[in-house]
Each structure stands twice: as C-alpha cells, then as structure tokens.
C-alpha cells in the first residue's frame, strides 16, 4: 500500500498555544514545568491530528520551543562560551538566552544572529562555531519525543537537520571553514542514530535542503563523506529530505548517497520527477512532495495524481511515499477553525490538516480508486469554482498594468540632486536619528483593538483612543530628541495584514497563524484576486501625527515585495504581475501622503532578499521585477520628498547592486546582532545613498547602553561616509515595552550626539 507521510507539522498550535505558554514563562507568570506540559500536550495533539487525517507515519522531533536549528546546536553541544556557564546551570534559561539574549543579575548576553530559513519568512538562529570545535550529545530530545509518541501507540520518523546543511547554515567566529568540522560532528550523528535504532525507530529523516542550491566541490565532497560514514553506523533507515526546489545538477549526488530514501519537492519542481526516478537505485524509497507545504490553496488533485501514478508505475507501492513538498511549518493548522470565511473562498483553501487529507485521497486513488471518486469530484468542483469566479479578475487592473512604462519606475532626478532638495527641506543634523516605525503595542492597545473588532468599543471611542496613543508617542519622541518621528502605528495589527485589509483582492483568516520566529506569529493575508486600493490607507494618521509636531513625520508603508512574500499568494498568475499590482496600489498611497504634507516616506522591504531564488541562475529575473516593483511604488513623488526603505536579517553581499538599484534615498538595515558584519557588503561596493545601520537589537529584551551603540556607530563610520549615516534601531519596536524602549532610544540619541561632537572636533582640527 502507498504510504502517506509528513515532513513536519506546525508547532505553535491552532490557537497559538505555544506562543502564550512561552510568553507566560518569559514574563515569570508560569513555570518551566508548565511550559513543558503545554509542549507535550501540543505534540500529542498534533500526532493524533495527523493520524486522523490519514498519515501513516508522522514525524517527531519536528517540535521546538523556539527554533529547530537552535535545537540542533543545543543538541550537539555547539554552545558558544559566553552562554556555557548559564546553560550548564540552567539549561532552559541558557537555551532562551541564545535565542533572545539575557540581562539579569549581572548577566548581559547578546542573542545569536537570526536570518531567514532559505527563501521563507521563517527565521532561524545561526549557530556559532570555531576551528577545533568539539561536539557531544546534550540531552535526549529526539529520543524523548520519539518515545512520547510510541507510548501513544504512534510510530513516528524522527527528524534531524542533516550534518552538511547544519554546518553550512552555521557561521564561524574565526574565519575558518565550518565544513572542516564535519569529522568532529559525525560521531554525534552516529551516536544519535544508534540510540534511535535502539529505541525502536525504523526510519530517521535527515533534512538536507542545501541539495537544492548551487554547491561547490567541497560541499559535494562533504555530502559524500558524511553519508559514507553514516552508512557504516548501526542506524535506522535514513530518508534524506530535500525541498524548496529542484535537485538539478545535484541529482546524481543525492541519488548516490548510501541512504534508504529520498524526498523531492514536486510542487516547486514537478519537472524533475522523471529524472529522479531514473537516477534512484532500485529499492530506494521515493518520497514525493505533491501538496504545497508553503501555501494554502487547495491542491489540483488531478494534476498531482498524474505525478503520483507515474511514480507508482515505476517504483511500486512499497517504495512510494506521498508527502507535502516540505514541512507544514509554513502553513496554518486547520481550516476547520475558519468559521467566518465565506463558503466560496473557503472551498478554495487547504491548511495543514486538509493538506494531509489530500495526500490520503491521492493514496486512495492509487490503492482503492472507488474510495477516492467522491473527494476527487469535490476537488474538481472547487478548483473550477475558483477558475471561473468573477471575484478573481479585474479588467481595470489589467489595463493599468499593461500601460506601465519604464518612466513609471524612475524618480524625476538622480540621487545627488534629490539629496540637495531634501537637505534644504528637512534641515537635519549629521547622523540624524529615527526609528523604523512601530512603537510598543501594549496590552492596552491590543485589547482596545480586539474590543473594537468585537463591537464592544465604538469606532469613535476607538479613534479617540488611537489619537491619545499617537499623541503620547509623538511627545515621547520629542522628549527623547529624535530627529525624524513616526506616528507609532497603534492602529495596525500587522505590517502586511493592515494594508491587505484595505486593498481589494485580499482575504483574511481568524486563525491562519504561522510562526515567524520564537513566539512571533503572523497571520498572512490571502491574495486571491487582482489588487486595487479603493481609498487612502495611512494618510489620516500620518497627517494627524504631523500636526502634533514641527519635526519631520515619516509616513510608513510596507513595500510591494514584502506584501507579496508575507502573504499567501495566488498561484494562477505570475508573482511578478501580482507584485506590480501591489506596487501600483502603493504608488497611489505614496503620492497621497506627499500631497498631505508628509515629506519623508518609508516603504519597508525586509523580504526582498528572502524572495531571492535559491539558484543563482534565476536571480536576475527575480531581482529585475522586484526592484522594478519597489521603484514603481516610490517614483511618483517630487525630489524633495525623501524615500526610505528598511531591510532586516538579510545578507546583502550578493545583491548589493540590486539594493542600490532600488534607489531609495535612505536604507536602514539590521546590523547589531552581527556587530556590523553585514556592512561588509558596503566595503566592496560604494553605496551611493544614505544608510542607517541598526544599533539596537529590538528582538532581544536586553537594553544596550550608549557606549555599546557608539562603538557600533564608530565601526559603521569606518565603512561609510559620515554624511551617509543615519542612527536607528534594527527594526520596529512593537514587541518591546515602553520602559526598555525609552531607555534604549535615549541611549541611541546620546550616542548620535556624541558622534556628532567627535566628527565636528575632527573637522575643526
């Protein structure tokens, strides 16, 4: 019989139970035991849910209290020395210190760096390694979770990050090559595999998504060596899981590894199936990723069934597993919780639980066709409903898109002329200070929003509340001494959802939560149709905030690429065309902000690097349309209007020319966790415009002092010209509290003022 399996399941819970348990523990409102009880309950619930959906073999060890890469580093005892004493004394506190940083009782620990997991909006913690690094098994997490499931009568397949992917995702603090540590790391895998075999595990899944990227010869050799060593170990059978793209030139390498099964992504790359089947040795299990683990549209089951039957005809039932394309970490838990979506739109969607049900239908269509007839017919009807729906296509949008010209993506003048006009209009000091946009979304703010949505707080009273919050925020910024202010964004629930709610072509879920990092969950909008802006979205609150101060007020928008990347995007037209539609809607908003007297407008694009294809050969096409979309959104204003953009947790070295081509007047980037290492890109490339290298890591609860920020700014001044540098946090401040925010921003302003004095003295000398 054809096996239905899964690579990973969302861990946050259908109603964000893990988020609440984590934040209660961090705030001291609950105990470690309570947190672990919630984690155990979620694991049990999710295994049962997967079995009920028709999964024969669900995964284990796919659960994490924060991040699976951090879990691997912790499991392998790859713990930087600064955390070692705390980890040894209080393992859970040490684990969270690595994730979030820690300030308490004389302890002051920075968090590990955080960056995007391949081309997704999930963030992982970057392990820190060094030459001579030793590894050991710390704890028993994979075994404990396998045994927990086994005690429930559920046989699982434990999941580990593969050794080569783990090393390549890590950074070394001494410039050494992380792959040189492979022989030191492999004994840990041998030990873990042996322990899992002794516990009764029949299979283990080793995730090696690195195999869908361009590999150098050293990495290819590392794969061959690693799996040759593991082949000699006493171990369960091994499934190597690849996802997020095609194996392409790495297919021969993947097929040659001495393992027992290979998972391939047939959603991103269905064209690779025939080559994979021909390359796989006889008897090797093929795990076929047939439903999309990264989007929420119902699978076109007839199309997927063509692939499934083709694979079945070549490898047979015993060697064919049906699975999602990747872990379901990137999709919400269960569509059944969405009671407010209209029936038509709801019929087009599938969340994690429904995706697993789709796999069961595909398996039944192979093994018991009569049982699959009714669900296949229902699927066809839903697919056809979406194709024919008048809600999806808007002729006016198509006409506007077709009328775009190259001039629509060009500012009136080049940056040097714009810089002069902006300097005259804004009259800012050297090293101007600002923030990235949002200010603390306190419990009071969140409760007021919830009460307004439920009808318990009238619109008029809610508006009055928002006005009070905005006024307070503006006055605090004036007291702190910031140069360019923001209105605080108290009316916004999320930087993408807020805009989607005001654009046509978007729909919203109530419980469609996915994890971004740690306890940070987002609820991506669903882009189901052509995008238009019926009316202004942000002008009212920006204009009100500007009326409260004489200092420049910055209008805040989310850019077209980020809206695209952080939504569940329609799959019936190119992503480029959808992005251009969003760009045109934002262009209208930008020009309306300018007309309302807002002279500084920030169009955030934190996701532009995230969207970069995993294969270099595909970069140019993506970067061309992504940069074009940003420029369409930003280019309708006068020279004196200053356009900012913001990017975070991204490596810029490879795309720095495209970042410059966006032609924003000011770009702010995350640099504090890396201690300004991300500015290396600007050493080799003379960035022409202005840049704000973040000096305050807002994703950590620790508060940096003036000396720390000043040291970072001095490092930035070694790379950038003084007249280029802005001073700002790494990201928005919505997740922080007011006391820490105020203390950090006061230190930030003090650091900028001291740097002004230093450079003034140097110039005078």
C-alpha positions in Angstrom: 0.0 0.0 0.0 1.2 3.5 -0.8 2.4 5.3 2.4 1.2 8.8 3.4 3.8 10.6 5.5 4.7 14.1 6.6 7.9 16.0 6.9 7.0 18.4 9.8 4.0 19.9 11.4 3.3 23.5 12.8 4.2 23.6 16.4 2.6 26.8 17.6 -0.9 25.2 17.9 -4.1 26.1 16.1 -4.7 29.0 18.5 -1.1 29.9 19.2 -1.0 27.9 22.5 2.8 27.7 22.3 3.2 31.4 21.9 1.1 32.1 25.0 3.0 29.5 27.0 6.3 30.9 26.0 5.5 34.5 26.8 3.9 33.5 30.1 7.2 31.7 31.0 9.4 34.5 29.9 7.4 37.0 31.9 7.6 34.9 35.1 3.8 34.2 35.1 4.3 30.4 34.7 6.9 27.8 35.4 9.2 25.7 33.2 7.2 22.7 34.1 4.0 24.4 32.8 5.7 25.3 29.6 6.9 21.7 29.1 3.5 20.4 29.8 2.0 22.6 27.1 4.7 21.5 24.7 3.9 17.8 25.4 0.2 18.4 25.0 0.7 20.1 21.7 2.9 17.3 20.4 0.4 14.7 21.4 -2.5 16.6 19.9 -0.6 17.1 16.6 0.4 13.4 16.2 -3.2 12.4 16.8 -4.5 15.0 14.3 -2.1 13.8 11.7 -3.1 10.2 12.2 -6.8 11.1 12.0 -6.1 13.0 8.7 -4.7 9.8 7.2 -1.0 10.0 7.8 0.6 6.6 8.2 4.0 7.9 9.6 4.1 11.3 11.1 7.4 13.0 12.1 8.8 13.5 15.6 11.4 15.9 16.8 10.0 18.5 14.5 8.7 20.3 17.5 10.7 23.2 19.0 10.3 25.6 21.8 11.9 28.3 19.6 13.8 27.1 16.5 14.9 23.8 15.0 18.4 25.0 14.1 18.9 26.3 17.6 17.7 22.9 18.9 20.3 21.2 16.7 23.1 23.4 18.0 22.0 22.8 21.6 21.7 19.0 21.0 25.2 18.9 19.5 26.5 21.0 22.4 27.6 23.7 20.0 27.2 26.3 22.6 29.3 29.5 22.5 31.5 30.1 25.5 29.6 33.2 26.6 26.5 31.0 27.3 28.2 27.9 28.7 28.0 28.7 32.4 24.3 29.6 32.2 23.5 26.5 30.0 25.2 24.2 32.4 23.5 25.8 35.4 20.1 26.4 33.9 19.7 24.7 30.6 16.3 26.2 29.6 17.4 29.7 30.6 20.6 29.2 28.6 18.7 28.0 25.6 16.4 31.1 25.6 19.4 33.3 26.2 20.9 32.0 22.9 17.6 32.8 21.2 16.8 36.2 22.8 19.7 37.4 24.8 19.5 38.0 28.6 20.1 40.8 31.1 19.7 39.8 34.7 21.7 39.6 37.9 24.9 41.0 36.3 24.5 38.7 33.2 24.4 40.5 29.9 24.3 38.2 26.9 23.6 39.0 23.3 21.4 36.6 21.3 22.7 34.6 18.4 22.3 36.1 14.9 19.0 35.4 13.2 18.4 35.1 9.5 15.9 33.7 7.0 15.4 30.0 6.5 16.2 29.6 2.8 13.6 31.6 0.9 10.9 31.6 3.5 9.7 34.1 6.1 10.7 31.8 8.9 13.8 33.0 10.8 16.4 30.6 12.3 19.1 31.2 14.9 22.6 31.0 13.3 24.9 28.6 15.3 28.4 30.0 16.1 31.3 27.6 15.6 35.1 27.9 15.5 38.1 25.9 14.5 38.7 23.0 16.8 35.0 23.0 17.9 34.0 19.8 19.8 30.6 18.3 19.7 28.7 16.0 22.1 25.1 14.8 22.6 23.4 17.1 25.1 20.1 15.8 26.4 17.8 13.4 24.7 15.2 15.5 22.9 14.9 13.3 19.7 14.6 10.1 21.8 12.3 11.6 24.3 9.8 12.8 21.7 10.0 9.6 19.8 9.3 7.7 23.0 6.4 10.0 23.8 4.7 9.2 20.5 5.5 5.5 20.8 3.8 5.4 24.3 0.7 6.7 22.5 0.9 3.8 20.0 2.1 6.1 17.2 5.2 5.2 15.2 7.0 8.3 14.1 10.0 9.1 12.0 12.4 11.3 14.0 13.7 14.4 12.1 17.2 15.9 12.4 18.8 18.6 10.3 21.4 16.8 8.1 25.1 17.3 9.0 26.1 19.2 5.9 23.2 21.6 5.9 23.7 22.2 9.6 27.4 23.2 9.1 26.7 25.3 6.0 23.9 27.2 7.9 26.3 28.0 10.7 28.9 30.7 10.9 32.4 30.6 12.3 33.7 33.3 14.5 37.3 32.9 13.5 37.0 32.8 9.7 37.6 29.1 9.5 35.6 26.8 7.2 32.7 25.2 9.0 32.9 22.1 6.8 36.3 21.4 8.4 34.3 20.4 11.5 32.5 17.6 9.7 34.6 14.8 11.1 34.1 16.2 14.6 30.4 16.4 14.1 29.7 13.0 12.5 30.2 10.9 15.7 27.4 12.8 17.3 25.1 11.7 14.4 26.4 8.2 14.7 25.6 8.1 18.4 22.1 9.7 17.9 21.2 7.3 15.1 22.3 4.3 17.2 20.2 5.5 20.2 17.2 6.0 18.0 17.6 2.5 16.5 17.9 1.0 20.0 14.7 2.8 20.9 12.9 1.1 18.0 12.9 3.8 15.3 12.6 2.2 11.9 13.4 5.4 9.9 15.1 8.7 10.6 14.7 11.8 8.4 17.8 13.9 7.7 16.8 17.3 6.2 19.3 18.4 3.6 17.6 21.3 1.7 21.1 22.5 0.9 20.9 20.0 -2.0 18.6 22.3 -4.0 21.2 25.1 -4.0 24.3 25.7 -6.0 27.1 23.6 -4.4 30.9 23.9 -4.7 33.1 20.8 -4.9 34.0 21.0 -1.2 30.3 20.8 -0.2 29.7 17.9 -2.6 32.6 16.1 -1.1 31.3 16.8 2.3 28.0 15.1 1.4 29.7 12.0 0.0 32.0 11.7 3.1 29.2 12.3 5.7 26.9 9.7 4.3 29.6 7.2 3.7 30.4 7.4 7.4 26.7 7.3 8.4 26.2 4.2 6.2 28.5 2.2 8.4 26.7 3.1 11.6 24.2 1.0 13.4 21.2 3.1 12.5 17.6 3.1 11.4 16.8 3.5 7.7 17.6 7.1 6.5 15.4 9.4 4.4 17.2 12.4 3.1 14.7 15.2 2.6 15.3 17.9 0.0 12.8 20.7 -0.5 12.2 24.3 -1.8 13.4 23.5 -5.3 14.8 21.0 -7.8 17.9 18.9 -7.3 19.0 19.6 -10.9 22.8 19.2 -11.1 22.8 17.8 -7.6 20.6 14.9 -8.5 23.4 12.4 -9.2 25.0 13.3 -5.9 21.7 12.9 -4.0 20.9 9.6 -5.7 24.3 8.3 -5.0 24.2 8.8 -1.2 24.1 5.4 0.6 20.7 6.0 2.2 17.3 4.3 2.0 15.0 7.0 0.7 15.0 10.5 -0.9 12.3 13.2 -0.6 11.9 15.6 -3.5 9.8 18.7 -3.9 7.4 18.1 -6.8 5.4 21.3 -6.2 8.3 23.7 -6.8 9.8 21.4 -9.4 7.4 18.8 -10.8 9.6 18.5 -13.9 12.3 16.7 -12.0 10.2 13.6 -11.3 11.3 11.5 -14.4 15.0 12.3 -13.9 14.7 11.4 -10.1 13.0 8.1 -10.9 15.8 7.2 -13.4 18.6 8.2 -11.0 17.3 6.4 -7.9 18.8 3.0 -7.3 16.4 0.1 -7.3 14.7 -0.4 -4.0 15.2 3.2 -2.8 12.1 4.8 -1.3 10.8 7.8 -3.2 9.1 10.4 -1.0 7.1 12.5 -3.5 6.2 16.0 -2.3 2.9 16.5 -4.0 1.0 19.1 -2.0 2.3 22.6 -1.3 3.7 22.9 2.2 4.1 26.7 1.8 0.8 27.9 0.5 -2.9 27.5 1.4 -4.5 26.8 -1.9 -6.4 23.5 -2.4 -4.2 21.1 -4.4 -5.2 20.4 -8.0 -5.5 16.7 -7.2 -5.9 15.5 -10.8 -2.6 17.1 -11.7 -0.9 15.7 -8.6 -2.4 12.3 -9.3 -0.7 12.2 -12.7 2.6 12.5 -10.9 1.7 10.0 -8.2 0.5 7.4 -10.7 3.6 7.9 -12.8 5.9 7.4 -9.8 3.8 4.4 -8.7 4.1 2.8 -12.0 7.9 3.0 -11.8 8.7 2.3 -8.2 5.6 0.5 -6.9 3.6 1.0 -3.8 6.1 -0.3 -1.3 8.7 2.3 -2.4 6.4 5.3 -2.8 5.6 7.7 -0.1 3.2 10.6 -0.6 4.1 13.8 1.4 3.9 17.6 1.4 6.5 19.4 -0.6 8.2 20.5 2.7 7.4 20.7 6.4 4.0 22.2 7.0 5.6 24.6 9.5 4.8 27.3 6.9 1.0 26.8 6.8 -1.7 27.2 9.4 -3.0 24.2 11.3 -6.6 23.6 10.5 -9.1 25.3 8.1 -12.0 24.0 10.2 -11.3 26.9 12.7 -12.2 29.4 10.0 -15.9 30.0 10.6 -16.1 33.5 9.1 -14.7 32.9 5.7 -17.3 32.9 3.0 -18.1 29.4 1.7 -16.8 30.0 -1.8 -13.4 31.3 -0.8 -13.1 28.7 2.0 -13.7 26.0 -0.6 -10.5 27.1 -2.4 -8.2 26.6 0.6 -6.4 23.8 2.4 -4.4 24.3 5.7 -2.1 21.7 7.2 -4.7 19.2 8.3 -6.6 19.4 4.9 -3.3 19.0 3.0 -2.7 15.7 4.8 -6.2 14.7 3.9 -5.4 15.5 0.2 -2.5 13.1 0.4 -4.8 10.4 1.7 -7.1 10.9 -1.3 -4.1 10.6 -3.6 -3.0 7.4 -2.0 -6.6 6.0 -2.1 -6.8 6.9 -5.8 -3.9 4.6 -6.4 -4.7 1.8 -4.0 -8.6 2.0 -3.8 -9.9 4.1 -6.6 -13.6 3.8 -5.7 -12.9 5.3 -2.3 -11.3 8.4 -3.9 -14.0 9.1 -6.5 -16.2 11.4 -4.4 -13.3 13.5 -2.9 -11.7 13.9 -6.3 -15.0 15.1 -7.8 -15.4 17.6 -5.0 -11.8 18.8 -5.5 -12.5 19.4 -9.2 -15.6 21.4 -8.5 -13.7 23.7 -6.1 -10.9 24.2 -8.5 -13.3 25.1 -11.3 -15.2 27.4 -9.0 -12.1 29.4 -8.3 -11.1 29.5 -12.0 -14.5 30.9 -13.0 -15.1 33.3 -10.1 -15.6 36.9 -11.1 -14.0 37.9 -7.8 -10.6 37.0 -9.1 -10.1 39.2 -12.2 -10.5 43.0 -12.6 -10.1 44.3 -16.1 -9.2 47.8 -14.9 -6.2 46.4 -13.1 -5.0 44.5 -16.2 -5.4 47.7 -18.2 -3.3 49.8 -15.8 -0.6 47.1 -15.6 -0.4 46.9 -19.4 0.1 50.7 -19.6 3.2 50.8 -17.4 6.2 52.4 -19.0 9.9 52.5 -17.8 9.4 56.1 -16.8 6.9 54.9 -14.1 9.9 53.3 -12.3 12.2 56.4 -12.3 12.4 59.3 -9.9 12.5 62.7 -11.6 16.2 63.4 -10.7 19.2 61.3 -9.7 20.1 61.0 -6.0 22.6 63.9 -5.8 20.0 66.4 -6.9 17.4 64.8 -4.7 19.8 64.9 -1.7 20.2 68.7 -2.1 16.5 69.2 -2.3 15.8 67.0 0.8 18.6 68.7 2.8 17.0 72.1 2.2 13.5 70.8 3.0 14.3 68.7 6.1 17.3 70.6 7.7 18.5 67.5 9.6 21.7 67.3 11.6 24.6 65.0 10.8 23.8 61.4 12.0 20.1 62.0 12.1 18.1 59.8 14.4 14.9 58.0 13.7 13.1 54.7 14.4 11.9 52.0 12.0 8.2 52.7 12.5 6.2 50.9 15.2 6.2 51.7 18.9 5.1 49.3 21.7 1.8 47.6 21.1 0.9 47.3 24.8 -1.8 45.0 26.2 -4.0 48.1 26.4 -3.5 48.7 22.7 -4.2 45.1 21.7 -7.3 44.9 24.0 -8.7 48.1 22.5 -8.3 46.8 19.0 -10.0 43.5 20.0 -12.9 45.3 21.7 -13.4 47.5 18.6 -13.4 44.4 16.3 -15.9 42.7 18.6 -18.2 45.7 18.7 -17.6 46.4 22.4 -15.8 49.6 21.7 -17.3 52.1 19.2 -15.4 53.4 16.2 -15.5 56.9 17.6 -14.1 55.8 21.0 -11.5 53.7 19.4 -10.4 56.6 17.2 -10.1 58.7 20.3 -8.0 56.1 22.0 -5.7 55.8 19.0 -5.4 59.6 18.9 -4.3 59.6 22.5 -1.7 56.9 21.9 -0.4 58.7 18.8 -0.1 62.0 20.7 1.8 60.3 23.6 4.1 58.6 21.1 5.0 61.8 19.3 5.6 63.7 22.5 7.9 60.9 23.9 9.9 61.0 20.7 10.2 64.8 21.0 11.3 64.4 24.6 13.9 61.8 23.7 15.2 64.1 21.0 14.7 62.0 17.8 15.1 64.0 14.6 12.6 62.2 12.3 9.5 60.9 14.1 6.9 58.2 13.4 3.3 58.0 14.5 3.7 54.7 16.2 1.3 52.5 14.2 -1.1 51.8 17.0 -3.9 51.3 14.5 -2.0 48.5 12.8 -2.3 44.8 13.7 0.5 43.7 11.4 2.7 45.3 8.8 1.1 43.3 6.0 -2.3 42.4 7.3 -3.1 46.1 8.0 -2.6 47.0 4.3 -4.3 43.9 3.0 -7.4 44.7 4.9 -7.7 47.9 2.9 -6.9 46.5 -0.5 -9.3 44.7 -2.8 -8.2 41.2 -3.8 -7.2 40.2 -0.2 -9.0 38.0 2.2 -8.2 37.3 5.9 -8.4 34.4 8.3 -9.0 34.3 12.0 -6.7 31.5 13.0 -4.3 31.3 10.0 -1.3 31.8 12.1 2.2 30.7 11.1 5.5 31.0 13.0 8.0 33.7 12.0 10.4 33.1 14.9 10.1 32.0 18.5 6.8 33.2 19.8 6.4 35.7 16.9 3.4 34.5 14.8 2.0 36.2 11.8 -1.3 35.7 10.0 -0.6 36.2 6.3 -3.3 37.7 4.2 -4.7 35.6 1.3 -4.2 37.3 -2.1 -6.9 35.7 -4.2 -7.6 38.3 -6.8 -6.4 41.4 -8.6 -5.2 44.1 -6.2 -6.5 47.6 -6.1 -6.6 50.4 -3.5 -10.2 51.7 -3.0 -9.1 54.7 -0.8 -6.1 56.1 1.2 -4.9 53.7 3.9 -2.4 55.6 6.1 -2.8 59.3 5.3 -5.2 60.1 8.1 -2.9 59.0 11.0 0.3 60.3 9.4 -1.3 63.7 8.8 -2.7 63.8 12.3 0.8 62.9 13.8 2.5 65.6 11.7 0.0 68.2 13.0 1.4 67.5 16.5 5.0 68.4 15.9 7.3 70.7 13.9 9.7 67.9 13.3 9.5 65.7 10.1 7.0 62.9 10.4 7.7 59.8 8.5 4.9 58.0 6.6 5.1 54.2 7.0 4.2 51.7 4.3 5.0 48.1 3.6 6.6 47.6 0.2 5.2 45.5 -2.6 7.7 42.7 -2.5 7.2 42.3 1.3 3.4 42.3 1.0 3.8 39.6 -1.7 6.3 37.5 0.3 4.4 37.7 3.6 1.0 36.8 2.1 -0.4 33.6 0.8 -0.2 34.5 -2.9 -2.5 33.4 -5.7 -0.9 30.8 -7.9 -2.9 31.4 -11.0 -0.7 34.2 -12.4 3.0 35.1 -12.1 4.2 36.5 -8.8 5.8 39.4 -10.8 2.4 40.5 -12.0 0.8 40.3 -8.6 3.8 42.3 -7.2 3.3 45.0 -9.8 -0.4 45.3 -8.9 0.5 45.9 -5.3 3.2 48.4 -6.3 0.6 50.5 -8.2 -1.7 50.5 -5.2 1.2 51.7 -3.0 2.2 54.3 -5.5 -1.2 55.9 -5.1 -0.7 55.9 -1.3 2.8 57.4 -1.6 1.6 60.3 -3.7 -1.4 60.9 -1.4 1.0 61.0 1.6 3.1 63.6 -0.1 0.1 65.7 -1.0 -0.9 65.6 2.7 2.3 67.2 3.7 4.4 64.1 4.6 7.9 64.8 3.4 9.6 61.5 4.5 8.0 58.2 3.5 9.4 54.8 4.4 8.5 51.8 2.1 9.7 48.8 4.0 11.2 45.8 2.1 12.5 43.4 4.7 11.6 40.5 2.4 13.4 41.4 -0.8 16.4 39.2 0.0 14.1 36.5 1.3 12.4 36.2 -2.1 15.7 35.6 -3.9 15.6 32.2 -5.7 17.9 29.5 -4.3 19.6 29.0 -7.6 21.8 31.9 -8.9 20.8 31.3 -12.5 17.3 32.5 -11.5 18.3 35.6 -9.6 18.3 38.2 -12.4 14.7 37.6 -13.4 13.5 38.0 -9.8 15.7 41.0 -9.0 14.6 42.8 -12.1 10.9 42.6 -11.3 11.4 43.1 -7.5 13.4 46.2 -7.9 11.1 47.5 -10.6 8.1 47.0 -8.3 9.7 49.0 -5.5 10.6 51.8 -7.8 7.1 51.9 -9.2 5.8 52.4 -5.7 8.3 55.1 -4.9 8.8 57.1 -8.0 5.7 59.3 -8.2 7.0 61.9 -5.7 9.0 65.2 -6.0 12.7 65.3 -5.4 12.3 66.9 -2.0 10.3 64.0 -0.7 12.7 61.6 0.9 12.1 57.9 0.3 13.3 55.4 2.9 13.3 51.6 2.9 14.1 49.1 5.6 15.6 45.6 5.4 16.4 43.2 8.2 18.1 39.9 8.8 19.5 39.6 5.3 22.9 39.1 3.7 23.4 41.8 1.1 26.8 40.9 -0.3 25.4 39.1 -3.3 22.6 41.5 -4.2 24.1 44.9 -3.2 23.9 46.2 -6.7 20.2 45.5 -6.8 19.7 47.1 -3.4 21.4 50.2 -4.8 19.2 50.0 -7.9 16.1 50.4 -5.7 17.4 54.0 -5.5 15.8 54.7 -2.0 17.2 57.9 -0.6 17.9 56.1 2.8 18.1 52.4 3.6 18.1 51.1 7.1 19.3 47.6 7.8 19.8 45.2 10.7 23.4 45.1 11.8 23.5 45.0 15.7 23.4 41.2 16.1 26.2 40.7 13.6 28.1 43.6 15.3 28.1 45.4 12.0 29.4 42.4 10.0 26.6 43.0 7.5 28.2 46.2 6.5 31.0 44.2 4.8 28.9 44.4 1.6 29.4 48.2 1.7 33.2 47.9 1.9 33.5 46.4 -1.6 30.6 48.4 -3.0 30.5 52.1 -2.5 26.8 52.5 -1.7 25.8 55.9 -3.1 22.9 57.0 -1.0 22.3 57.2 2.8 22.1 54.2 5.2 21.0 53.6 8.8 22.9 50.6 10.2 20.8 49.4 13.1 22.5 49.8 16.5 19.8 48.4 18.8 18.6 44.7 18.5 14.9 45.0 19.2 14.3 41.3 19.0 16.1 40.9 22.3 14.8 42.1 25.7 18.2 43.4 26.6 18.8 47.2 26.6 22.1 48.4 25.1 23.8 51.4 26.6 25.2 54.5 24.9 28.7 53.1 24.8 27.7 49.9 23.0 25.7 51.9 20.4 28.6 54.4 20.0 31.0 51.6 19.4 28.8 50.2 16.7 28.5 53.6 15.1 32.2 54.0 15.1 32.6 50.7 13.3 30.0 51.9 10.7 31.9 55.1 10.3 34.9 53.1 9.2 32.9 51.8 6.2 30.5 54.6 5.4 31.0 58.4 4.9 29.7 60.4 7.9 27.2 62.2 5.8 25.7 58.9 4.8 24.9 57.6 8.3 21.6 57.5 10.0 21.1 56.2 13.5 18.2 53.9 14.2 17.2 50.5 15.8 17.3 47.3 13.8 13.5 47.0 13.3 10.2 48.2 14.6 9.5 48.4 18.4 6.0 46.9 18.6 7.1 43.9 20.6 9.0 45.8 23.2 7.8 47.6 26.4 7.8 51.3 26.9 10.4 51.5 29.7 13.0 49.5 27.7 12.2 51.3 24.5 12.6 54.7 26.1 15.9 53.8 27.8 17.3 52.3 24.6 16.2 55.3 22.4 17.7 57.8 24.9 21.0 55.9 24.7 20.7 55.9 20.9 20.2 59.7 20.7 23.0 60.3 23.2 25.3 58.1 21.0 24.4 60.0 17.9 25.0 63.4 19.6 28.4 62.3 20.9 29.4 61.1 17.4 28.4 64.5 16.0 30.7 66.2 18.5 33.5 63.8 17.7 33.3 64.4 14.0 32.8 68.1 14.5 36.0 68.2 16.5 37.8 66.2 13.9 36.7 68.5 11.2 37.7 71.5 13.2 41.2 70.1 13.8 
